[in-house]
Amino acid sequence: MSTTNIWQRFKALIPEGVRIVATITGHNGNGTSQAELRDGSVITVKGESISVGQKAFIQDSEIKGTVPSLAEYEAEV
């Protein structure tokens, strides 16, 4: 009979690494881009596949794809 660790199975469902959405503000020409976060800070990320002005899905400081521009709402609880 095999033992199943439910915690390990749960952790396998959650991707590792930090995931964020940011707006691409410029390309550096060396395979990296500048991205602006929602709080206004700017970071450098790997990749130049997203056009300037578009939102990008970033995981572990690397562009993974585009994000649709949807309305953003903020609510205090």
Secondary structure, DSSP 8 states (H G I E B T S, - for coil): -----HHHHHHHHS--S-EEEEEEEEE-SSSEEEEE-TTS-EEEEE---S-TTSEEEEETTEEEEEE----------
